[in-house]
Amino acid sequence: MDRFAILHEIIRTRRSIRRWLDQPVPRGDLEQMVDCARLAPSDTNAQPWHFTIVTNRPLIQELERLTQARFAAVGQGLLDQGRRDAARKLRVFERYAAHFGTAPAVVLVSGEPYDSRFMREVFVEILDQSAVEKLQQEESIKSTSLAAMNLLLAAHAMGYGAVPMTGPVLVIAPELKERLAVPDPFQPHLLVALGLPDGGTLPTVGRKSLSEITNWID
């Protein structure tokens, strides 16, 4: 099988996995995944990422409890306001966004504000301060997202199941930064939960066709 065929098969068969076997992920495997992540492209090669690898199961479970408690508090607030439909939808979202305590490992991907010579010499001259800060955050998120995708593909290629999660970051970012000792100026962007998948073959996930998403200009 040629290199493209191998890569295409890895990409095609990757799925978001939320059920794992109760088996640890070897440190060497996690290092290989993060090594792939750090090789991702980034704006002006700034590499604005930091990876916190957690295999401490009680800590992972504590972070899950904090996430679920925050979602519950927000949901109760919606109910108190009489917004039952919004509370119901939040509960549906919470099923996907707040359950990772059974994962043998999680990797928190954090990013620092994007900085470069162009930022310091060009953009600060043509944008106001709020626009500069927004650009710094957006460019950082773009780069860390590319790194996270490399991590997800590496995990799948190695036989692991992983899921990228923004829910915990949305509701407990300060707690993640504090409990996981994320150094300044990095801020949590994305949590990846992973382990050996527990379950059989997953159903094919629908994808839009090329014709639906492509516009050719010859």
GUMILO-531999 format. One line per 4 residues: number of its first residue (from 1); for each residue x, z, y of N, C-alpha, C, O, CB. Coordinates in steps of 0.02 Angstrom, whole numbers. Glycine has a CB too. Layout:
BEGIN
NUM> X,Z,Y,X,Z,Y,X,Z,Y,X,Z,Y,X,Z,Y; ...
END
This chain:
BEGIN
1> 43,0,-60,0,0,0,44,0,62,91,40,67,-48,62,0; 30,-45,110,72,-49,169,56,9,217,8,46,208,62,-116,205; 98,17,268,93,74,313,26,77,348,-4,131,355,150,72,364; 2,19,371,-63,20,406,-118,41,359,-162,79,378,-78,-49,435
5> -117,16,298,-170,33,250,-170,108,235,-223,139,230,-161,-7,184; -111,137,229,-106,209,218,-135,247,277,-175,293,269,-33,230,206; -114,227,338,-139,261,398,-214,253,405,-249,301,420,-104,234,460; -239,193,394,-310,180,400,-350,223,351,-403,248,368,-326,106,389
9> -325,231,290,-359,271,240,-361,345,261,-412,378,251,-325,264,172; -306,369,289,-305,439,313,-356,449,369,-394,497,368,-234,458,338; -357,403,416,-405,408,472,-476,401,448,-521,438,469,-390,354,525; -488,353,403,-556,339,379,-586,396,340,-646,409,344,-556,276,336
13> -545,432,302,-571,483,258,-568,554,287,-593,601,256,-532,483,193; -540,561,346,-538,628,377,-608,651,395,-648,612,421,-493,629,439; -623,714,382,-687,743,399,-676,812,429,-624,843,418,-734,747,337; -724,836,467,-721,905,491,-745,951,435,-801,945,412,-765,915,556
17> -701,996,413,-714,1040,357,-725,1111,383,-686,1137,422,-656,1038,307; -779,1142,360,-796,1210,382,-801,1260,324,-822,1317,334,-861,1209,420; -783,1239,265,-782,1284,206,-715,1278,172,-692,1223,157,-841,1267,156; -683,1335,160,-615,1335,133,-609,1382,73,-645,1431,67,-565,1354,188
21> -562,1365,30,-544,1410,-25,-507,1470,3,-473,1466,54,-502,1373,-77; -514,1527,-30,-481,1588,-8,-408,1587,-32,-388,1628,-73,-518,1651,-34; -370,1540,-5,-300,1533,-23,-259,1524,41,-279,1486,85,-289,1474,-72; -202,1558,46,-162,1552,107,-132,1482,114,-122,1446,65,-106,1604,107
25> -117,1464,176,-83,1401,191,-9,1418,200,8,1457,245,-113,1365,254; 36,1389,161,107,1405,167,133,1392,238,112,1344,271,147,1365,117; 178,1435,260,207,1428,327,238,1359,337,232,1328,390,259,1483,339; 273,1335,285,305,1269,291,256,1213,303,270,1167,341,345,1255,229
29> 197,1217,272,146,1165,283,120,1168,354,111,1116,386,88,1174,234; 108,1228,380,84,1236,449,137,1210,498,120,1179,548,67,1309,464; 200,1223,483,253,1198,527,255,1122,528,266,1092,581,321,1226,505; 244,1091,470,243,1018,468,185,989,508,192,939,543,239,993,396
33> 127,1022,505,69,999,544,83,1002,618,70,955,656,7,1040,526; 110,1059,640,124,1068,712,181,1023,733,183,1001,791,140,1142,727; 228,1009,688,282,963,705,253,893,719,276,859,764,333,959,647; 202,874,680,169,810,694,132,813,762,132,764,799,118,792,638
37> 102,870,776,66,878,839,113,870,899,95,837,948,31,946,842; 172,899,895,218,897,952,246,827,965,275,815,1018,274,946,941; 239,782,916,263,714,925,213,668,959,226,609,968,282,685,858; 155,695,978,103,655,1011,127,631,1079,171,662,1109,38,696,1018
41> 98,577,1104,113,555,1172,82,602,1223,32,635,1208,89,483,1184; 111,605,1281,83,645,1335,100,612,1401,148,574,1406,111,718,1333; 61,627,1452,70,597,1518,141,610,1543,161,668,1549,17,624,1568; 178,557,1557,248,560,1580,291,604,1535,339,634,1557,252,585,1652
45> 272,607,1471,308,647,1422,315,720,1444,366,753,1430,377,618,1409; 264,745,1478,267,815,1502,262,866,1445,285,922,1451,210,827,1551; 231,845,1389,223,889,1331,196,958,1352,228,1009,1340,291,897,1295; 136,959,1382,111,1021,1412,76,1067,1363,26,1099,1381,64,1005,1468
49> 101,1072,1301,64,1108,1249,101,1169,1223,162,1175,1228,49,1061,1192; 61,1213,1194,88,1271,1159,42,1284,1100,-19,1279,1106,92,1335,1207; 70,1302,1042,31,1311,981,39,1383,956,95,1407,947,54,1261,926; -17,1416,947,-17,1483,919,-46,1479,849,-105,1462,840,-58,1533,963
53> -5,1494,799,-25,1488,729,-43,1557,703,-2,1602,703,31,1455,686; -105,1564,679,-129,1630,657,-148,1626,583,-190,1586,563,-189,1653,699; -116,1668,543,-135,1674,472,-158,1745,456,-172,1761,398,-76,1654,427; -161,1788,506,-184,1857,497,-260,1856,491,-295,1847,540,-162,1903,557
57> -285,1865,429,-356,1857,417,-399,1907,456,-450,1886,484,-371,1864,343; -381,1972,459,-422,2018,500,-426,1996,573,-478,2004,604,-393,2088,496; -372,1968,600,-373,1945,669,-418,1884,676,-457,1879,724,-302,1929,693; -414,1837,629,-458,1778,630,-531,1800,629,-573,1774,666,-443,1730,571
61> -547,1848,585,-615,1873,580,-637,1909,643,-695,1905,663,-622,1919,520; -591,1944,675,-607,1978,738,-624,1928,792,-672,1938,831,-548,2022,761; -586,1873,795,-600,1822,845,-667,1789,832,-703,1771,879,-544,1769,845; -684,1780,768,-750,1753,752,-805,1799,775,-855,1777,804,-756,1740,677
65> -797,1864,763,-848,1913,784,-856,1913,860,-912,1916,885,-829,1984,760; -800,1909,896,-804,1906,969,-842,1844,992,-883,1847,1038,-733,1907,1000; -827,1788,960,-861,1725,978,-936,1730,965,-976,1712,1008,-832,1666,938; -954,1754,907,-1025,1760,890,-1061,1810,935,-1118,1799,955,-1033,1781,817
69> -1027,1865,952,-1058,1914,996,-1071,1885,1065,-1122,1900,1096,-1014,1976,1001; -1024,1844,1090,-1034,1814,1156,-1090,1764,1154,-1130,1761,1201,-969,1780,1179; -1095,1724,1102,-1151,1678,1095,-1218,1716,1092,-1267,1696,1122,-1143,1634,1033; -1218,1772,1054,-1279,1812,1049,-1300,1840,1116,-1359,1841,1133,-1269,1870,999
73> -1251,1862,1155,-1266,1890,1221,-1295,1836,1268,-1342,1849,1305,-1203,1920,1253; -1266,1776,1265,-1292,1721,1306,-1362,1703,1284,-1406,1692,1325,-1245,1659,1303; -1372,1701,1218,-1439,1684,1192,-1491,1736,1212,-1547,1718,1230,-1436,1679,1116; -1472,1800,1211,-1519,1852,1231,-1535,1846,1305,-1592,1857,1326,-1491,1922,1217
77> -1486,1828,1345,-1498,1817,1416,-1547,1761,1428,-1590,1766,1472,-1433,1802,1452; -1542,1708,1389,-1591,1653,1395,-1661,1676,1375,-1710,1658,1408,-1569,1594,1351; -1665,1716,1322,-1731,1741,1302,-1760,1787,1355,-1820,1784,1369,-1725,1779,1235; -1718,1827,1386,-1742,1872,1439,-1768,1833,1498,-1811,1857,1535,-1685,1918,1462
81> -1743,1772,1507,-1767,1729,1562,-1826,1687,1540,-1852,1647,1579,-1711,1683,1586; -1848,1695,1478,-1904,1656,1454,-1885,1586,1433,-1929,1543,1424,-1957,1653,1505; -1821,1573,1425,-1798,1505,1408,-1788,1500,1332,-1732,1494,1308,-1732,1488,1445; -1843,1502,1296,-1840,1503,1223,-1812,1438,1193,-1775,1440,1144,-1909,1516,1195
85> -1829,1382,1223,-1805,1319,1196,-1729,1315,1203,-1694,1292,1157,-1838,1260,1231; -1702,1337,1260,-1630,1337,1270,-1596,1385,1222,-1542,1369,1196,-1614,1356,1343; -1627,1443,1209,-1599,1491,1162,-1597,1463,1092,-1549,1473,1054,-1639,1557,1163; -1650,1426,1073,-1652,1395,1007,-1597,1344,999,-1564,1341,947,-1721,1363,995
89> -1588,1302,1050,-1536,1251,1047,-1466,1283,1045,-1421,1257,1011,-1541,1204,1107; -1458,1339,1080,-1394,1373,1078,-1379,1400,1007,-1322,1398,985,-1393,1431,1128; -1431,1423,972,-1421,1447,904,-1398,1391,858,-1357,1401,814,-1486,1479,878; -1426,1331,869,-1406,1273,829,-1332,1258,843,-1294,1245,796,-1450,1212,845
93> -1313,1258,907,-1244,1244,925,-1197,1297,897,-1141,1281,875,-1237,1241,1002; -1220,1358,897,-1178,1414,874,-1160,1407,800,-1107,1431,779,-1215,1480,885; -1202,1374,761,-1186,1364,690,-1122,1324,681,-1085,1334,632,-1244,1329,654; -1110,1279,727,-1050,1237,723,-992,1266,763,-934,1251,748,-1066,1168,747
97> -1007,1306,813,-956,1326,862,-927,1395,852,-879,1413,886,-985,1321,929; -956,1435,807,-935,1505,805,-922,1531,735,-923,1591,724,-988,1548,837; -910,1487,687,-900,1509,618,-834,1481,592,-828,1423,574,-959,1486,573; -784,1524,591,-718,1504,567,-681,1563,535,-622,1557,520,-676,1476,625
101> -716,1619,525,-684,1679,500,-658,1674,428,-616,1714,408,-731,1735,504; -683,1626,389,-659,1618,321,-600,1570,316,-573,1559,262,-715,1592,277; -578,1543,372,-521,1497,372,-457,1537,358,-446,1589,388,-515,1459,439; -415,1513,313,-352,1547,299,-303,1543,358,-258,1584,364,-319,1516,238
105> -312,1494,402,-268,1487,460,-305,1455,517,-351,1415,507,-205,1446,441; -285,1473,577,-310,1439,637,-250,1423,681,-201,1460,682,-364,1482,675; -255,1369,717,-204,1350,765,-237,1343,833,-281,1300,842,-167,1283,744; -217,1384,880,-243,1378,948,-197,1331,987,-137,1343,994,-247,1448,983
109> -227,1278,1013,-189,1230,1053,-203,1246,1127,-259,1243,1150,-210,1155,1036; -150,1263,1162,-156,1281,1233,-117,1231,1276,-72,1198,1251,-131,1353,1246; -134,1228,1339,-99,1182,1383,-83,1213,1450,-119,1258,1473,-141,1120,1394; -31,1190,1480,-13,1213,1548,-33,1158,1597,-38,1100,1578,63,1230,1553
113> -44,1175,1661,-62,1124,1710,-10,1068,1711,51,1080,1712,-68,1156,1780; -34,1007,1710,11,949,1709,53,947,1772,29,957,1827,-30,884,1702; 117,934,1762,163,930,1818,212,873,1805,233,862,1749,200,998,1830; 230,839,1858,279,785,1853,304,769,1923,278,794,1972,249,722,1818
117> 355,727,1926,381,706,1991,327,669,2030,323,675,2091,443,662,1983; 285,630,1995,232,594,2028,180,642,2057,153,631,2111,198,544,1980; 166,696,2019,119,745,2044,146,778,2108,109,785,2157,106,799,1991; 209,796,2107,238,832,2164,251,787,2224,247,809,2281,303,864,2144
121> 267,723,2211,287,679,2266,234,630,2289,237,604,2345,348,641,2246; 184,618,2246,133,568,2263,64,600,2270,34,598,2324,130,513,2210; 39,629,2216,-30,651,2215,-44,708,2264,-98,712,2293,-49,673,2146; 5,753,2274,-6,807,2322,-11,781,2393,-36,815,2437,50,859,2317
125> 13,720,2404,10,690,2471,-56,654,2484,-75,645,2542,67,641,2480; -91,634,2431,-152,594,2441,-215,629,2419,-270,604,2431,-145,529,2404; -209,688,2387,-267,725,2363,-268,794,2393,-216,823,2409,-266,729,2286; -329,822,2402,-332,891,2426,-317,938,2368,-310,916,2311,-402,906,2456
129> -311,1002,2383,-288,1050,2333,-334,1054,2272,-311,1058,2215,-282,1118,2364; -400,1053,2284,-447,1057,2228,-441,996,2183,-447,1002,2122,-519,1065,2254; -431,937,2213,-423,876,2173,-358,877,2134,-356,853,2077,-425,814,2219; -306,905,2163,-242,911,2127,-250,957,2067,-226,941,2013,-187,938,2174
133> -283,1014,2076,-292,1061,2021,-335,1031,1966,-322,1041,1907,-324,1125,2047; -387,993,1985,-429,960,1936,-388,909,1896,-395,905,1835,-488,926,1969; -346,870,1931,-305,820,1897,-255,854,1850,-244,829,1794,-268,777,1950; -225,908,1871,-178,944,1829,-211,968,1765,-182,963,1711,-148,1003,1866
137> -273,993,1771,-309,1017,1712,-330,959,1667,-322,963,1606,-371,1058,1733; -356,906,1696,-380,849,1657,-323,817,1618,-331,801,1559,-413,798,1702; -267,806,1651,-210,774,1617,-183,818,1562,-161,793,1510,-155,757,1668; -183,883,1572,-161,929,1520,-206,926,1460,-182,923,1403,-158,1001,1547
141> -272,926,1471,-320,923,1415,-313,858,1377,-316,857,1315,-392,931,1441; -303,802,1412,-294,738,1378,-234,740,1331,-239,718,1274,-286,681,1430; -179,768,1355,-119,769,1315,-126,817,1255,-106,799,1200,-60,790,1357; -154,876,1266,-162,923,1210,-212,897,1159,-207,913,1099,-184,992,1236
145> -260,857,1181,-308,827,1134,-273,777,1088,-288,773,1029,-365,793,1172; -227,739,1116,-189,692,1075,-147,730,1023,-142,709,965,-143,649,1119; -118,786,1044,-79,827,997,-123,855,942,-104,856,884,-44,883,1035; -183,878,961,-229,906,912,-250,854,861,-258,869,802,-291,935,946
149> -259,791,882,-278,739,835,-221,727,785,-234,717,725,-294,673,873; -160,727,808,-104,721,762,-105,777,710,-93,766,651,-37,722,800; -120,838,733,-123,895,688,-177,887,635,-166,901,576,-135,960,728; -236,863,657,-292,853,611,-276,801,558,-292,809,499,-355,833,650
153> -245,746,579,-228,693,532,-173,717,483,-175,701,424,-204,630,569; -125,755,509,-72,781,466,-102,829,414,-84,826,355,-18,817,507; -147,872,436,-179,919,389,-215,882,334,-209,899,275,-227,966,427; -253,831,353,-290,792,302,-243,756,255,-254,755,194,-336,741,337
157> -190,727,281,-142,691,240,-108,738,190,-87,716,136,-89,657,283; -104,802,207,-72,852,163,-122,885,115,-103,928,76,-37,905,205; -185,863,119,-235,889,73,-275,948,99,-312,979,61,-202,909,11; -268,963,163,-305,1019,192,-368,993,228,-373,935,246,-261,1058,240
161> -415,1039,237,-475,1024,276,-473,1062,341,-458,1122,341,-539,1041,236; -487,1029,396,-482,1060,461,-541,1041,505,-574,990,493,-417,1041,496; -554,1082,555,-607,1067,603,-584,1088,673,-560,1144,682,-673,1104,584; -590,1042,722,-574,1061,791,-634,1095,822,-690,1073,814,-554,998,832
165> -622,1150,858,-676,1189,886,-663,1205,960,-610,1232,977,-686,1254,846; -711,1187,1002,-707,1206,1073,-751,1266,1089,-744,1298,1141,-726,1147,1117; -798,1282,1043,-844,1337,1055,-810,1402,1071,-827,1434,1121,-888,1347,996; -761,1425,1030,-727,1487,1046,-694,1486,1115,-694,1536,1151,-676,1503,994
169> -664,1429,1133,-632,1424,1197,-683,1428,1254,-668,1456,1307,-591,1359,1202; -741,1400,1243,-793,1401,1294,-815,1472,1311,-830,1487,1369,-853,1360,1272; -818,1516,1261,-848,1581,1272,-799,1640,1271,-815,1692,1299,-900,1593,1220; -741,1633,1239,-694,1690,1237,-623,1669,1255,-575,1696,1227,-695,1723,1168
173> -615,1621,1300,-547,1599,1318,-503,1657,1342,-445,1661,1321,-551,1547,1373; -527,1703,1385,-484,1758,1406,-463,1802,1347,-405,1824,1345,-520,1801,1458; -508,1815,1300,-491,1856,1242,-441,1820,1197,-396,1852,1170,-555,1873,1203; -449,1754,1189,-401,1716,1149,-332,1720,1180,-282,1730,1145,-424,1643,1143
177> -329,1712,1245,-264,1714,1279,-231,1782,1271,-171,1787,1260,-272,1697,1353; -272,1836,1278,-244,1903,1274,-227,1922,1202,-171,1944,1188,-294,1953,1303; -274,1914,1155,-263,1936,1087,-209,1896,1051,-175,1922,1007,-328,1932,1048; -201,1833,1070,-152,1790,1037,-88,1783,1079,-44,1743,1063,-181,1722,1024
181> -83,1822,1133,-23,1824,1174,0,1755,1196,59,1737,1191,34,1859,1136; -48,1715,1221,-31,1649,1246,7,1657,1311,-18,1687,1358,-95,1605,1257; 68,1631,1316,108,1642,1376,82,1604,1436,52,1550,1429,181,1621,1363; 92,1632,1495,75,1596,1557,125,1539,1566,182,1544,1546,77,1644,1619
185> 103,1484,1596,37,1471,1626,-12,1436,1579,-60,1404,1601,45,1429,1689; 1,1440,1514,-41,1404,1465,-110,1437,1460,-118,1497,1465,-7,1404,1396; -160,1393,1450,-230,1414,1441,-257,1382,1377,-242,1325,1362,-273,1396,1503; -299,1419,1338,-327,1392,1277,-370,1330,1290,-411,1329,1335,-369,1445,1241
189> -359,1279,1249,-397,1217,1254,-440,1203,1192,-496,1178,1198,-351,1158,1266; -413,1220,1133,-445,1198,1071,-421,1242,1014,-362,1260,1010,-431,1123,1057; -468,1259,969,-451,1298,910,-461,1254,848,-514,1223,840,-495,1363,905; -410,1250,806,-415,1212,743,-414,1262,686,-366,1299,677,-357,1160,736
193> -469,1264,647,-472,1306,587,-458,1262,527,-482,1206,523,-542,1341,581; -419,1288,479,-399,1245,423,-383,1286,361,-371,1346,364,-340,1203,443; -383,1251,305,-366,1279,240,-381,1228,187,-400,1171,202,-405,1344,227; -372,1246,125,-390,1201,71,-466,1196,68,-500,1247,66,-362,1226,3
197> -493,1136,67,-566,1128,70,-600,1154,8,-575,1148,-48,-584,1055,79; -658,1185,18,-699,1211,-37,-761,1168,-42,-807,1174,-1,-718,1287,-25; -764,1125,-93,-822,1081,-100,-802,1014,-128,-743,999,-134,-857,1072,-33; -852,975,-144,-841,910,-173,-832,857,-120,-814,871,-63,-897,891,-219
201> -845,795,-139,-838,739,-94,-891,742,-39,-950,752,-53,-844,673,-132; -869,734,22,-915,737,78,-949,670,88,-920,618,73,-878,758,142; -1011,670,113,-1045,607,126,-1011,569,183,-979,599,226,-1118,619,142; -1020,504,182,-992,463,236,-1026,479,302,-1087,483,305,-998,388,219
205> -986,487,353,-1013,501,419,-1024,436,456,-981,392,457,-965,548,460; -1083,428,486,-1098,366,521,-1054,355,582,-1038,402,618,-1170,367,543; -1034,295,591,-994,276,649,-1024,213,680,-1051,171,645,-919,264,629; -1019,209,745,-1042,148,779,-998,89,757,-939,97,743,-1039,157,856
209> -1029,31,753,-992,-28,733,-947,-52,790,-957,-33,848,-1040,-84,711; -897,-92,773,-853,-120,824,-892,-159,876,-877,-157,936,-800,-164,792; -943,-196,854,-981,-238,901,-1019,-196,952,-1031,-219,1008,-1030,-282,863; -1037,-135,933,-1074,-91,979,-1030,-63,1034,-1054,-47,1089,-1106,-34,941
213> -965,-56,1021,-922,-20,1067,-866,-63,1097,-823,-38,1133,-891,39,1031; -868,-129,1082,-813,-172,1102,-838,-227,1149,-890,-257,1140,-780,-203,1041; -798,-239,1200,-811,-294,1246,-747,-334,1253,-696,-307,1274,-836,-269,1315; -749,-398,1235,-689,-440,1238,-687,-479,1303,-737,-506,1325,-687,-488,1178
217> -628,-481,1333,-617,-522,1392,-557,-567,1377,-500,-544,1378,-605,-479,1458; -571,-630,1362,-517,-678,1343,-493,-717,1404,-448,-759,1398,-541,-726,1289
END
